[in-house]
Amino acid sequence: MVDIYPYNQKPVSHSSNTKKSLEKYLGDFWGRSAVLQSSARVGIYQSLKFFGLKRWDEVLVPDFLCRAVINIINLSGFPVKVPGAKTKAVLVFHQWGYPQKMAEVMTEARERHLIVIEDCAHSFDSTYQGKNIGTFGDVAVFSFSKCFTTYNGGVLISANQELVSYVRTEQAARHGWKDNLFQRFAFLVAQKSFTKGQWRFWLDGIYLKSILFPNPGRSVLKLLPPNEDSLKQELAKRKNNYHFLKNTIKADYLLADQDATIDVNPLCVPIFLPVDKIWTAQKALAITGIQAEIWHFDLNRNVFQPNYQRCLAVPCHQQLTEEQLSRMAQLINKI
């Protein structure tokens, strides 16, 4: 079954990749300092620690968020869904790579004097009003395994050099044989989970414990694009697939894709079929080998004023062929 993650083909290994070389071109890509990490979740945890949040300080989070991230936040703050007097930070989640309405979000966040952490795990180069997501707030985190066949790993970016120095110091303090051993085990667990659907119990444990082992493993580094041009080529393949679906599926079903202020390179595409047709479409796609999920998407794209609606999330990653995409679009339109 083809799902929303690009794990249908064996990844290419680039043995010459190093942490330093990758951080250099990723920093150039965003125009901010970049620090490779074992996961995006580690960056969220370290950011909350750097800004001095305590267990009783509230962090505004969206309704649609995986429990691994909630667990990480819960170690250094208290996740809430409604902001109040104790709220010190907000996690701005660019769901599936669709940018939040950052003009509205940043205005309210600054009025409330909130630290803004952008969760860009689902996309590398989506933009809002021509500006890359991840460059609006105080700090941003990205996940490799959602966009590339790395199984693990992430990166933190920020213009705050004190924060960047703090994160590097944390990594240096924890580097050693225990870190290396953990990263090898984490890579194996994630690989089994993504490709075979196995060891999910261990994966949950790895996600939570990764904060103690912030350094990315060598196994992850060698599976990343070796330079900025290669990165852009991979991202362009995914964006082309997205544009194919956007131009082929009826616009009435693509409610999240009609905003001229955004340019999306998504994890998956939300299809807003009539409720009684969603289940039919999911089953029909499964027969053709496409695994689509029935989830909820924030049509307002605003963590302060969300509007979640049920949709069918379909894959568009760079390993899908035009034939698969065409079959998917035709089936959805027909149903």
Stockholm file with secondary structure:
# STOCKHOLM 1.0

chainA/1-335         MVDIYPYNQKPVSHSSNTKKSLEKYLGDFWGRSAVLQSSARVGIYQSLKFFGLKRWDEVLVPDFLCRAVINIINLSGFPVKVPGAKTKAVLVFHQWGYPQKMAEVMTEARERHLIVIEDCAHSFDSTYQGKNIGTFGDVAVFSFSKCFTTYNGGVLISANQELVSYVRTEQAARHGWKDNLFQRFAFLVAQKSFTKGQWRFWLDGIYLKSILFPNPGRSVLKLLPPNEDSLKQELAKRKNNYHFLKNTIKADYLLADQDATIDVNPLCVPIFLPVDKIWTAQKALAITGIQAEIWHFDLNRNVFQPNYQRCLAVPCHQQLTEEQLSRMAQLINKI
#=GR chainA/1-335 SS CBCSSSCSSCCCCCTTCCHHHHHHHHHHHHTSEEEEESCHHHHHHHHHHHTTCCTTSEEECCSSCCHHHHHHHTTTSEEESSCCTTEEEEEEECGGGCCCCHHHHHHHHHHTTCEEEEECTTCSSCEETTEETTSSSSEEEEESTTTSTTSSCEEEEESCHHHHHHHHHHHHHHCSHHHHHHHHHHHHHHHHHHHHSCCHHHHHHHHHHGGGCCSCCHHHHTTSCSSHHHHHHHHHHHHHHHHHHHHHSCGGGCGGGCCTTEECCCSEEEECCCHHHHHHHHHHHHHTTBCCEEEEEETTCCTTSCCEEEEEEEECCTTCCHHHHHHHHHHHHHC
#=GC SS_cons         CBCSSSCSSCCCCCTTCCHHHHHHHHHHHHTSEEEEESCHHHHHHHHHHHTTCCTTSEEECCSSCCHHHHHHHTTTSEEESSCCTTEEEEEEECGGGCCCCHHHHHHHHHHTTCEEEEECTTCSSCEETTEETTSSSSEEEEESTTTSTTSSCEEEEESCHHHHHHHHHHHHHHCSHHHHHHHHHHHHHHHHHHHHSCCHHHHHHHHHHGGGCCSCCHHHHTTSCSSHHHHHHHHHHHHHHHHHHHHHSCGGGCGGGCCTTEECCCSEEEECCCHHHHHHHHHHHHHTTBCCEEEEEETTCCTTSCCEEEEEEEECCTTCCHHHHHHHHHHHHHC
//
